[in-house]
Amino acid sequence: MHRIHLASLLAALALAFAPAAPVAAQGQDANKAQAKEAAPDADGYARAMLSAVVRVKMKAIAGARSSANLGERREGTGVVIDRNGHIVTIGYIVIEAESIEVVTHDNRTVPATLIGYDHATGFGLLRATLPLNVAPMALGRAASLEVREPVMILPAGGREAASIAYVISKRAFSGSWEYHLESAIFTSPPTLQWAGAALVNSDGKLVGIGSLLVRDTAGPGASLPGNMFVPVDVLTPILPDLIAKGRRAEPPRPWLGLATEPVQGHLFVTRVSPDGPADRAGIRAGDIVVGVGGDPVRTHEELYRKMWGLGAAGVEVPVKLLQGGDVREVKVRSIDRFEYFKERPTY
């Protein structure tokens, strides 16, 4: 497949899926001719890409722990990646689901099941229960993206939701919820429909899945709003395991249920998951994490590397805290994060 100029592809999206309302036919024909001259296959690629993008709707089970932060009903985007009806999305949309539906580009609603979830990357994998009859989107390589390269963002919603953005940076990302990526993709300008949105390169291939709206795409301290995408490069190695077993083959990382924020070289505890390991060990919001065992920690990445370096889920994590003016060590028995959910996915 040859490379297509993304501006021509976006124009093809608009033309191929133009509304039925009356338009100036002469102007439309002229624009279509220009688009075809610039990229003869743009119309076909545009239709194929849009057909692979579906809307994901989820209703959480009663009492789902994730509902406190994410809501009982969630909606976002998923991308069909093969002929077997497998759909990749961002996992927070679909975790602890009672029911999941996907809506295709031609407004068909099809039930789906969460068959795989990976906390380490954040990916969720769905399988439609009925044939979707759409062309899947091929997986590309995010590693080949260059900074300042134009990319297309495709949320559910068809050609009106599509937009062009630019890769601003590719760098490590750490989240407050015990989450770390060695390399994430940051783009700008932002889309406000980021959850699960497809990031597509100029070969028409999927290179990332939308995760967050951020303010610092260019790096810490540099204010430039945009989005963070999880690269598909970290999905490819675990995809066979997610399809076959529902999760990656490696032992799960230890999880404490501890949310922190770095402030002036200190990690302040902002939240503990109710009845999670940190909560049961007596860690409270307002405490300051100063170390793991004898090793000091000042950043999310330092904290997570020390925790995860101790072993698999179930290992005891010695967390050193500044609590009420005193420094004390709290031994926290970690768990597999799946154990915290009210109901595990059915894989």
Residue pairs with C-beta under 8 A, 6 or more apart in sequence:
1 203
1 204
2 41
3 202
3 203
4 39
4 41
4 42
4 45
4 202
4 203
4 204
5 38
5 39
5 202
6 150
6 151
6 152
6 164
6 202
7 150
7 164
8 35
8 38
8 39
8 42
9 39
9 42
9 45
9 46
9 152
9 202
9 204
10 152
10 162
10 163
10 164
11 31
11 34
11 35
11 38
11 42
12 35
12 39
12 42
12 43
12 45
12 46
13 46
13 50
13 159
13 162
14 159
15 28
15 31
15 32
15 35
15 43
16 43
16 46
16 47
16 159
17 46
17 47
17 50
17 158
17 159
18 28
35 42
35 43
36 42
36 43
39 45
45 204
46 159
48 135
48 137
48 204
49 137
49 152
49 154
49 198
49 200
49 204
50 105
50 154
50 158
50 159
50 162
51 80
51 104
51 105
51 134
51 135
52 79
52 80
52 81
52 134
52 135
52 136
52 137
52 198
53 77
53 78
53 79
53 80
53 105
53 137
53 154
53 155
53 156
53 198
54 77
54 78
54 79
54 80
54 87
54 102
54 103
54 104
54 105
54 132
54 134
54 156
55 75
55 76
55 77
55 78
55 102
55 103
55 156
55 157
56 75
56 76
56 77
56 78
56 87
56 89
56 93
56 94
56 100
56 101
56 102
56 112
56 126
56 156
56 196
57 73
57 74
57 75
57 100
57 101
57 102
57 103
58 73
58 74
58 75
58 93
58 94
58 97
58 99
58 100
58 101
59 72
59 73
59 97
59 98
59 99
59 100
60 66
60 67
60 70
60 71
60 72
60 73
60 74
60 96
60 97
60 98
61 96
61 97
61 98
61 342
61 343
62 98
63 342
64 72
64 96
64 341
64 342
64 343
65 96
65 273
65 274
65 340
65 341
65 342
66 92
66 95
66 96
66 341
67 96
70 92
74 92
74 93
74 94
74 195
75 93
75 195
76 89
76 90
76 93
76 155
76 156
76 193
76 195
76 196
76 197
77 89
77 154
77 155
77 156
77 193
77 195
77 196
77 197
77 198
77 210
78 87
78 88
78 89
78 102
78 126
78 156
78 196
79 87
79 88
79 89
79 137
79 196
79 198
79 206
79 209
80 86
80 87
80 128
80 132
80 134
80 135
80 136
80 137
81 87
81 88
81 136
81 137
81 138
81 139
81 206
82 136
83 136
84 127
85 112
85 127
85 128
85 129
85 130
85 131
85 132
86 115
86 125
86 126
86 127
86 243
87 102
87 112
87 125
87 126
87 127
87 128
88 123
88 124
88 125
88 126
88 206
88 209
88 232
88 235
89 123
89 124
89 125
89 126
89 196
89 209
90 122
90 123
90 124
90 195
90 196
90 209
90 210
90 211
90 230
91 117
91 118
91 119
91 122
91 123
91 124
92 122
92 124
92 195
93 124
93 195
93 196
94 100
94 114
94 117
94 124
94 126
95 114
95 117
95 124
95 341
95 345
96 341
96 342
96 343
97 114
97 345
99 111
100 111
100 112
100 113
100 114
100 126
101 109
101 110
101 111
101 112
102 109
102 110
102 112
102 126
102 128
102 132
103 109
103 110
103 156
104 110
104 132
104 134
105 134
105 158
108 132
110 128
110 129
110 130
110 132
111 128
111 129
111 130
112 126
112 127
112 128
112 129
113 126
113 127
113 129
113 346
114 124
114 125
114 126
114 345
114 346
114 347
115 125
115 126
115 127
115 242
115 243
115 246
115 345
115 346
115 347
116 123
116 124
116 125
116 241
116 242
116 243
116 245
116 246
116 247
116 345
116 347
117 123
117 124
117 125
117 242
117 246
117 247
117 338
117 345
118 124
118 238
118 242
118 247
118 248
119 179
119 252
119 253
119 255
119 337
119 338
120 248
120 253
121 181
121 230
121 234
121 235
121 238
122 179
122 211
122 230
123 209
123 230
123 234
123 235
123 238
123 242
125 239
125 242
125 243
137 198
137 200
137 204
137 205
137 206
138 204
138 205
138 206
139 205
139 206
139 207
139 232
139 235
139 236
140 201
140 203
140 205
140 206
140 207
140 232
141 207
141 232
141 233
142 170
142 183
142 185
142 207
142 208
142 229
142 231
142 232
142 233
143 183
143 231
143 233
144 201
145 151
145 167
145 170
145 185
145 201
145 207
146 167
147 167
147 168
147 169
147 170
148 166
148 167
148 168
149 166
149 167
149 201
149 202
150 164
150 165
150 166
150 202
151 164
151 165
151 166
151 167
151 187
151 199
151 200
151 201
151 202
151 207
152 162
152 163
152 164
152 165
152 199
152 200
152 201
153 162
153 163
153 164
153 165
153 187
153 191
153 197
153 198
153 199
153 200
153 210
153 227
154 161
154 162
154 197
154 198
154 200
155 161
155 162
155 191
155 193
155 194
155 196
155 197
155 198
155 210
156 193
156 196
156 197
157 193
161 191
161 193
163 189
163 191
165 187
165 188
165 189
165 190
165 191
165 226
165 227
166 187
166 188
167 185
167 186
167 187
168 186
168 187
168 188
168 217
168 218
168 224
168 226
169 186
169 217
169 218
169 219
170 183
170 184
170 185
170 186
171 183
171 184
171 186
171 219
172 180
172 181
172 182
172 183
172 184
172 301
173 180
173 181
173 184
173 228
174 180
174 181
174 299
174 300
174 301
174 304
175 300
176 259
176 260
176 261
176 270
176 300
177 259
178 255
178 256
178 257
178 258
178 259
178 304
178 307
178 337
180 300
180 301
180 304
181 230
181 231
181 234
183 231
183 233
184 211
184 228
184 229
184 230
184 231
185 199
185 207
185 208
185 228
185 229
185 230
185 231
186 214
186 217
186 218
186 226
186 227
186 228
186 229
187 199
187 217
187 226
187 227
187 229
188 217
188 224
188 225
188 226
188 227
189 225
189 226
190 213
190 225
190 226
190 227
191 197
191 210
191 227
192 213
193 210
194 210
194 211
194 212
194 213
194 227
195 210
195 211
196 209
196 210
197 209
197 210
197 227
197 229
198 206
198 208
198 209
198 210
199 206
199 207
199 208
199 209
199 210
199 229
200 206
200 207
201 207
206 232
207 229
207 231
207 232
208 229
208 230
208 231
208 232
209 229
209 230
209 232
209 235
210 227
210 228
210 229
211 227
211 228
211 229
211 230
212 227
212 228
213 225
213 226
213 227
214 225
214 226
214 227
214 228
215 223
215 224
215 225
216 222
216 223
216 224
217 224
217 225
217 226
217 227
217 228
218 224
238 248
238 249
241 247
241 248
241 249
242 248
245 347
246 345
246 347
247 338
247 347
251 312
251 313
252 312
252 313
252 336
252 337
252 338
253 307
253 308
253 312
253 313
253 337
254 307
254 308
254 310
254 311
254 312
254 313
254 314
254 315
254 317
254 334
254 335
255 276
255 277
255 313
255 334
255 335
255 336
255 337
255 340
256 276
256 277
256 278
256 283
256 307
256 317
256 319
256 332
256 334
257 272
257 273
257 276
257 277
257 278
257 279
257 340
258 269
258 272
258 273
258 276
258 278
258 283
258 289
258 319
259 269
259 270
259 271
259 272
259 273
260 267
260 268
260 269
260 270
260 289
260 300
260 303
261 267
261 268
261 270
262 268
262 298
262 299
262 300
265 298
266 288
266 290
266 298
267 288
267 289
267 290
267 297
267 298
267 299
267 300
267 303
268 286
268 287
268 288
269 283
269 284
269 285
269 286
269 287
269 288
269 289
270 285
271 285
272 278
272 279
272 283
272 284
272 285
273 279
273 340
276 335
276 340
277 332
277 333
277 334
277 335
278 319
278 332
281 319
281 330
281 331
281 332
281 333
282 330
283 319
283 321
283 323
283 330
283 332
284 323
287 321
287 322
287 323
288 321
288 322
288 323
289 297
289 303
289 319
289 320
289 321
290 296
290 297
290 320
290 321
290 322
290 327
291 297
291 319
291 320
292 303
292 306
292 307
292 310
292 317
292 318
292 319
292 320
293 306
293 318
293 320
295 306
296 302
297 303
297 306
307 317
307 334
310 316
310 317
313 334
313 335
313 336
313 337
313 339
314 333
314 334
314 335
314 336
315 334
316 331
316 332
316 333
316 334
317 331
317 332
317 333
317 334
318 329
318 330
318 331
318 332
319 329
319 330
319 331
319 332
320 327
320 328
320 329
320 330
321 327
321 328
321 329
321 330
338 344
